[in-house]
């Protein structure tokens, strides 16, 4: 399979609910594996028991996203 993970130049944040029925968690697991193999900087946060939108974890996901941006966006 062809992928372009080697071309990624910026850090990647992956947020995924483990019970997502729209997009299986394995997609994110595979992406994280490929990012790691490509030596890329990334974070993978899984929300245990949450579905696609992980509404109960929304405040946490937004806090994690804000933190990630603050740490990784260039001023």
C-alpha positions as CSV (number, residue, x, y, z in Angstrom):
1,X,0.0,0.0,0.0
2,X,1.2,3.5,-0.8
3,X,1.1,6.1,1.9
4,X,2.6,9.6,2.3
5,X,3.5,9.5,6.0
6,X,7.1,10.1,5.1
7,X,6.1,13.5,3.7
8,X,4.5,14.8,6.9
9,X,6.5,17.7,8.3
10,X,4.3,18.9,11.2
11,X,3.2,17.1,14.4
12,X,-0.1,15.2,14.2
13,X,-2.8,14.8,16.8
14,X,-5.2,11.8,16.6
15,X,-8.2,11.7,18.9
16,X,-10.5,8.6,18.6
17,X,-13.3,6.9,20.6
18,X,-12.7,3.2,21.0
19,X,-16.3,2.4,20.3
20,X,-16.6,4.6,17.2
21,X,-19.1,3.0,14.8
22,X,-18.4,5.4,11.9
23,X,-14.7,4.9,11.7
24,X,-13.1,1.9,13.3
25,X,-10.4,2.6,15.9
26,X,-8.1,0.4,13.9
27,X,-7.7,3.2,11.3
28,X,-6.2,5.4,13.9
29,X,-4.1,2.6,15.4
30,X,-2.7,1.9,11.9
31,X,-2.1,5.6,11.3
32,X,-0.2,5.9,14.6
33,X,1.9,2.8,13.7
34,X,2.8,4.3,10.3
35,X,3.6,7.7,11.9
36,X,5.9,6.0,14.4
37,X,7.6,3.9,11.7
38,X,8.2,7.1,9.7
39,X,9.7,8.7,12.7
40,X,7.1,11.5,12.9
41,X,6.0,13.4,15.9
42,X,2.5,12.6,16.9
43,X,0.1,12.1,19.8
44,X,-2.7,9.4,19.8
45,X,-5.4,9.8,22.4
46,X,-8.0,7.1,22.7
47,X,-11.3,7.8,24.5
48,X,-12.2,4.5,26.1
49,X,-15.8,3.5,25.5
50,X,-16.6,6.6,23.5
51,X,-18.3,6.7,20.1
52,X,-17.5,8.9,17.1
53,X,-18.2,12.3,18.7
54,X,-17.2,11.3,22.3
55,X,-19.6,14.0,23.6
56,X,-18.9,13.2,27.3
57,X,-15.2,13.7,26.7
58,X,-15.7,16.8,24.5
59,X,-14.2,19.2,27.1
60,X,-11.2,17.0,27.5
61,X,-10.7,16.6,23.8
62,X,-10.8,20.4,23.3
63,X,-8.4,20.9,26.1
64,X,-6.0,18.4,24.6
65,X,-6.4,20.0,21.2
66,X,-5.7,23.5,22.6
67,X,-2.6,22.2,24.5
68,X,-1.4,20.4,21.3
69,X,-1.7,23.6,19.3
70,X,0.0,25.7,21.9
71,X,2.9,23.3,22.1
72,X,3.3,22.8,18.3
73,X,2.1,25.8,16.4
74,X,4.8,28.2,15.4
75,X,4.3,31.8,16.5
